[in-house]
Amino acid sequence: MKSEKAIQNEILLALSQNGCKVFRTNAGEVRTKDGRVVKLLPKGFPDIAGFRMSDGKAVFVEVKNERGRLRPEQVVFGNLLQKFPVIYGVARSADEAIQLIKE
């Protein structure tokens, strides 16, 4: 089974080659070596965010492997995004991500 990291890299490349500017995002928080806590994006924020260059429409992709399931925070964030005119979806492959931006 392919790792989510490998799938994310494939999706980033595929979307970039298909008219999008996309970036890997990090959510939650991390602790630095000296003990400070750095807050990142909110929990549940999709793994990939960016925009479709043809029209500037925002793109958000939550990446899962074949067995991966959405965590409750990801469901909440996805439901929020679906209320707006953005492209959002869960992708388990580069092909699924490309389908998202073409629909």
C-alpha positions in Angstrom: 0.0 0.0 0.0 1.3 3.4 -1.0 1.9 5.9 1.8 -0.1 9.2 2.0 3.2 11.1 1.6 3.9 9.4 -1.7 0.3 10.0 -2.9 0.6 13.7 -1.8 3.7 14.1 -3.8 2.1 12.5 -6.9 -0.9 14.8 -6.5 1.2 17.9 -6.1 3.0 17.1 -9.3 -0.1 16.1 -11.3 -2.0 19.2 -10.2 1.0 21.4 -11.0 1.1 19.9 -14.5 -2.6 20.4 -15.0 -3.0 24.1 -14.5 -2.8 24.6 -10.7 -0.5 26.2 -8.2 -0.7 24.0 -5.1 1.2 23.7 -1.9 1.5 21.1 0.9 0.0 22.4 4.1 0.6 21.4 7.8 -2.0 21.6 10.5 -2.0 21.4 14.2 1.1 22.3 16.2 4.7 21.4 16.6 7.2 21.7 19.5 10.6 23.2 18.7 13.8 21.8 20.1 13.8 24.6 22.8 10.3 23.7 23.9 8.3 26.4 22.2 5.0 25.5 20.6 4.3 26.7 17.0 0.7 26.7 15.9 0.2 25.8 12.3 -3.0 25.8 10.3 -6.2 24.7 12.1 -6.7 20.9 12.7 -8.6 19.4 9.8 -7.2 21.8 7.2 -6.7 19.8 3.9 -3.2 18.5 3.0 -3.0 20.4 -0.2 -4.2 23.9 -1.0 -3.8 26.3 -3.9 -5.7 27.6 -6.9 -6.6 26.8 -10.5 -4.7 29.2 -12.7 -7.4 29.4 -15.4 -9.9 31.1 -13.2 -8.3 31.6 -9.8 -10.7 29.2 -8.0 -9.3 27.9 -4.7 -8.4 24.2 -4.6 -8.3 22.1 -1.4 -7.5 18.4 -1.4 -7.5 16.0 1.5 -5.2 13.1 0.7 -5.9 9.6 2.0 -4.4 6.2 1.1 -6.7 3.3 0.1 -7.5 2.6 3.8 -7.4 6.1 5.1 -10.5 7.7 6.8 -11.3 11.3 7.5 -10.8 12.3 11.1 -13.7 14.3 12.7 -11.9 17.6 12.3 -11.4 16.9 8.6 -15.1 16.1 8.2 -16.0 19.4 9.9 -13.5 21.4 7.8 -14.6 19.7 4.6 -18.3 20.5 5.4 -17.3 24.1 5.9 -15.4 24.3 2.5 -18.4 22.8 0.7 -20.5 25.8 1.6 -18.3 28.0 -0.6 -17.6 28.1 -4.3 -14.2 26.4 -4.0 -12.9 23.0 -5.3 -12.7 20.5 -2.4 -12.5 16.8 -2.2 -10.8 13.7 -0.9 -8.3 12.1 -3.3 -6.6 8.7 -3.0 -4.6 9.1 -6.2 -3.4 11.7 -8.7 -6.1 10.7 -11.1 -8.8 11.4 -8.5 -7.3 14.8 -7.8 -7.3 15.7 -11.4 -10.9 14.8 -11.7 -11.7 17.2 -8.8 -10.2 20.2 -10.7 -11.8 19.2 -14.0 -15.4 18.9 -12.7 
